[in-house]
Amino acid sequence: MKLRKSVAMVVAPLVGVLSLAACSPGGSDDDAPTNVNLDQDWSKADPITVDVYDGLANYMGTQGGWFGKVVKDKFNMELNIIAPNVAGGGDTLYNTRVSGGELGDLVVVDKGQQMDELVEGGLLLDATDYYGSMTNVPQYDPAVQHLNEGKEGIYGFPTSVSSLKPTEPSEGLEPTFGPYLRWDLYGKAGYPEIGTLEDLLPVLKDMQDAQPQADNGQKAYAISLFKDWDGNMMVTAKQPATLYGYDEMGFVLAKADGSDYQSIVDSDSEYVRALKFYFDANQMGLVDPESTTQNYDTMFTKYQNGQVLLSWWPWLGQSAYNTDKNMGAGKGFELAPLQDQQIFSYGAEVYGGKQILGIGSGAEDPARLAAFIDWLYSPEGVNMNASQTGAAAGPEGLTWELGEDGEPALTDFGTKVFREGGADVPAEWGGGSYTDGVSTLNVSTVLPKDVNPETKQPYNYTFWPSYQEQVANPLSEDWSARMGDATSTMEYLQANDQLVVAPGSSFTAPADDSEIEAIRSQVKAAIIEHSWKMVFAKSDAEFDSLLADMQKTVEGLGYAKVLEFDMANAKAQNDARVAVAKEFG
């Protein structure tokens, strides 16, 4: 799977506040019925079309296909998806609709500033009278109450909620980050032990020497980089820090356990260490010279073609190259551990993720929308709606079924969909290709790793024993045999104490004020420019000179002020992690 590029909806409140001020909090809440019974046969209700403003959607228009048919059959409604990502991105569509006094009948927006803005302006409905009749969402009541804390009602429903402890990893069989190598070429190098990040370089050199060209005849490189996700820093230079338990908070690298906080421009920071790693790699001829000009999509194609040998993300190397054909030949990306690694893991979010679901105050039939939202948190709804990047199993009876042993397993159709590139849906399920019919909401209400109470297995089908047996191949068998018979990367990391979990606290950093935003914009541009130059410096002396110049430049731009802001947020985030771990310990 290819990770969808996240679009940060940083709301400019100027337009919104002016229009919101004219509205009274709560919208039509005074007219809302009390003790509404949601247990109705909504399929017999009058048909309606629901405008869904969805900050995560990558599709605009009417939801079609099998998911559209399910929603139509169960609730007699159609979903008209309004997607800022498709409409040009940014805040324009959001601000325009807020100015008009109606964002949507159903909304998926960021919690924090966006949600607060909408509540204050009366554009979200207080769903308290419906919440009492819900049967699925209340299982996650702590998350619901936490999200709506300080508000006189229930205006939003959290997403990616979990019944797992916040100290449990939220990821599936693979972590978010890790040193993933072309395992077959690592084998040709003799499966050497790798002590530290720097010890990876000679191993990569041996691997590149073993296969200097990919099957397509193009030159193969150990490392290939890209620029289009650079933010506060060079994104690919942040990734090695995650191997040692750090994640970013603005210009700060914060360790998951709260034991260390680093300014990224410090000479001894993990960020500068990564830049030096890339510099040394380039000196050894291991870095793709097109790294400075290519985008993510171009680089991804190179991974597909076997032209890149190292991936810091499993969802990059494995999704691009680990096809059935390649794995059957023993070729593919697997984690090759560093002896000193402590890989960063995001803990399960008991309070939910960064987005919320809400009902618009002007919705025609809020009770039906409340019933729909509640269904999205049911086992059936989670399986059918969950984001496909979370390995959603889809509809029971179509893509999966319970076997005679009571265990869930993919059907022949499900195998075609998830392992063989797709299939057309039977007419009784709506027809069309399965992929075209998946939910376009692009949001998971419940963490895919959570256990489905009906099957006693995780919602994520890749965890199922039946699936693990089905996908066994020469690559995975060789990796497992050399990793102590571990059945997954996460199992190996946890068994060897090489994972550090940041408790899922649902912490949201406050937005930059205008001064911080202005300084940050200049500083990050300087950091990114110098970082790329350092990677491709001609000598150690030039590398050191560029580092010194970067440090001097950003200090002159006011870096210290932004660093203080980011450092306070990083420490506040850790306080929230400590608190949630204690509360749910």
Secondary structure, DSSP 8 states (H G I E B T S, - for coil): ------------HHHHHHHHTTS-TTTTGGG--SS----S-GGGS--EEEEEEETT-S--EE--HHHHHHHHHHHSEEEEEE-TTTTTSSSHHHHHHHHTT---SEEEEETTHHHHHHHHTT-B---HHHHTT-SSGGGGHHHHHHHTTTSSS---EESSB-SS-TTSB-S-SS-SS--EEEHHHHHHTT---B-STTTHHHHHHHHHHH-SB-TTS-B-BSB----TT-SSS-HHHHHHHHTTTEEEETTEEEETTSS-EEETTSTTSHHHHHHHHHHHHHHTT-B-GGGGT--HHHHHHHHHTT-B-EES-HHHHHHHH--HHHHHTT-SEEE--BTT--EEEEEEETT--SEEEEEBTT-S-HHHHHHHHHHHTSHHHHHHHS-GGGT----BTTTEEE-TTS-EEE-HHHHHHHHSS--B--GGGT-SBTGGGS-TT---SB-TTSB-TTTSSBSSGGGSHHHHHHH--HHHHHHHHHTTT-SSHHHHHHHTT-EEEEEE---------HHHHHHHHHHHHHHHHHHHHHHT-SSHHHHHHHHHHHHHHHHHHTHHHHHHHHHHHHHHHHHHHHHHHHHT-
